[in-house]
């Protein structure tokens, strides 16, 4: 087996009298053209405008390689069927969460951080054109209480504005932060419940995000109407 690094000028053809049964392009930045010849000097195969990943598995005694652009090509040769699984070049490790922040789809909001608010809501208004994917809720209560998380089609009474984009230059959220004291929500679906201690935070992380479609909201609430809670919702917004 042999690994060759071949430097080609623009428009150059190089000839290699090297016999083998396996040929693979490990790395190339631009397409190349190849011709293969048998031991009698007859052309037995060719390949036009191929890139890294191309391989050839037939007997050859010579090959020619041509590049229209200047580049260095890495070739793997073998006398038997063989190959390489090496990843050429620079591998970029993708940080998906960072890329989502850059794309402007990530938001946080904190309804209920002042005044009497036993019910805090993130509401996705009808016609927003977005689906809201809630990933986590962090909540604290003034007094020990039971708590719950539910969805509803009722937007609660007091608006506290939109959520903030995690890109500081990004537009505000389409979803609204709202609070209420003793609402009667329509079309409730209960998702989670528990108990919260006084002056202590509870964090609920959804293993799979809750999708809040336009015209729906998600509430964090406590049992006592006289209690006060503060919340932080974390979510993503994606076009319908």
Secondary structure, DSSP 4 states (H G I P E B T S, - for coil): -EEEEEEE-TTEEEEE---BSEEEEEE-SS-EEEEEE-TTS-EEEEEEEE-TT-EE-S-BSEEEEEESS-EEEEEEEESSS-------SPPPPP-HHHHHHHTT-EEEE-TTSSSS-SEEEEEE-TT--EEEEEEEEEEEESS-EEEEEEEESPPPSEEEEEPEESSTTSPPPSSEEEEESS---SS-EEEEEEEE-BTEEEEEEEEEEEEE-TTEEEEEEES-TT--EEEEEEEEEEE-
